[in-house]
């Protein structure tokens, strides 16, 4: 019994250490503090933006491609991003984000299919969004974790890469490029 308890303690300790290491790994958004052009979410997402993207499963296979048209506007520190998607299978969908500029490069956001609140942090040319999205799949809805990174390339182009996971297991990625229309 004593040996069994020691083994269990060892496994629990190893599991806790692995979780701590995993939680501390990864790039922090402040790593991009000196990068230009600066991420100005309010400036970029103001007006019409077009996007092209794809969803890949965890094995890298492209499952769906899409285009998106975003009509964005700000009133004070609150922005609305009205996203209209056209998918490669012929379907369409819409998501409307309400984003709040909290100051100091911090943002919060809500949308109908986002569970709770999205949390965002910008530094330099990068923005990191983290949120849980309720995704319909084959008649069921699954809450998936998104780790969403956006990078300014220049004043018109932004690249976006989102990692999707559930219970810490990587399930796929969304890659997206945005181009802001001239104003």
Residue pairs with C-beta under 8 A, 6 or more apart in sequence:
22 168
29 121
29 122
29 123
29 126
29 127
29 128
30 123
31 123
31 126
32 123
32 124
32 125
32 126
32 151
33 123
33 124
34 124
35 124
35 125
35 126
36 124
36 125
37 125
37 152
37 154
37 155
38 124
38 125
38 152
39 105
39 122
39 123
39 124
39 125
39 126
39 127
39 150
39 152
41 79
41 99
41 101
41 107
41 120
41 122
41 127
42 74
42 79
42 101
44 152
44 158
44 180
45 70
45 72
45 74
45 79
45 81
45 99
46 72
46 73
46 74
46 79
47 71
47 72
47 73
47 180
47 181
47 183
48 69
48 70
48 71
48 72
48 180
48 181
49 69
49 70
49 72
49 178
49 179
49 180
49 181
50 67
50 68
50 69
50 70
50 178
50 179
50 181
51 67
51 68
51 69
51 70
51 160
51 176
51 177
51 178
51 179
52 65
52 66
52 67
52 68
52 176
52 177
53 65
53 66
53 67
53 68
53 160
53 174
53 175
53 176
53 177
54 62
54 64
54 65
54 66
54 174
54 175
54 176
55 62
55 63
55 64
55 65
55 66
55 172
55 173
55 174
56 62
56 63
56 172
56 173
56 174
56 175
57 63
57 171
57 172
58 170
58 171
58 172
63 172
64 87
64 88
64 89
65 87
65 88
66 85
66 86
66 87
66 88
67 85
67 86
68 83
68 84
68 85
68 86
68 176
69 83
69 84
70 81
70 82
70 83
70 84
70 178
71 81
71 82
72 79
72 80
72 81
72 82
73 79
73 80
74 80
77 100
77 101
77 102
77 103
78 98
78 99
78 100
78 101
79 97
79 98
79 99
79 100
79 101
80 96
80 97
80 98
80 99
81 96
81 97
81 99
82 94
82 96
83 94
83 95
83 96
83 97
84 92
84 93
84 94
85 92
85 93
85 94
85 95
86 92
87 93
95 111
95 112
95 113
96 111
96 112
97 109
97 110
97 111
97 118
98 109
98 110
98 111
99 107
99 108
99 109
99 120
100 107
100 108
100 109
101 107
102 108
105 121
105 122
105 123
106 119
106 120
106 121
106 122
107 118
107 119
107 120
107 121
107 122
107 127
107 129
108 117
108 118
108 119
108 120
109 117
109 118
109 120
109 129
109 131
110 117
110 118
111 118
113 133
113 134
113 135
114 131
114 132
114 133
114 134
115 131
115 132
115 133
115 134
115 143
116 131
116 132
117 131
118 129
118 130
118 131
119 129
119 130
119 131
120 127
120 128
120 129
120 130
121 127
121 128
122 128
125 151
125 152
126 149
126 150
126 151
126 152
127 149
127 150
128 147
128 148
128 149
128 150
129 146
129 147
129 148
129 149
129 150
130 145
130 146
130 147
130 148
131 145
131 146
131 148
132 143
132 144
132 145
132 146
133 143
133 144
133 146
134 141
134 142
134 143
135 141
135 142
135 143
135 144
142 166
143 166
144 164
144 165
144 166
144 171
145 164
145 165
145 166
146 162
146 163
146 164
147 162
147 163
147 165
148 160
148 161
148 162
148 163
149 160
149 161
149 162
150 158
150 159
150 160
151 158
151 159
151 160
152 158
153 159
155 180
156 179
156 180
156 182
157 177
157 178
157 179
157 180
158 177
158 178
158 180
159 175
159 176
159 177
159 178
160 174
160 175
160 176
160 177
160 178
161 173
161 174
161 175
161 176
162 173
162 174
162 175
162 176
163 170
163 173
164 170
164 171
164 172
164 173
164 174
165 171
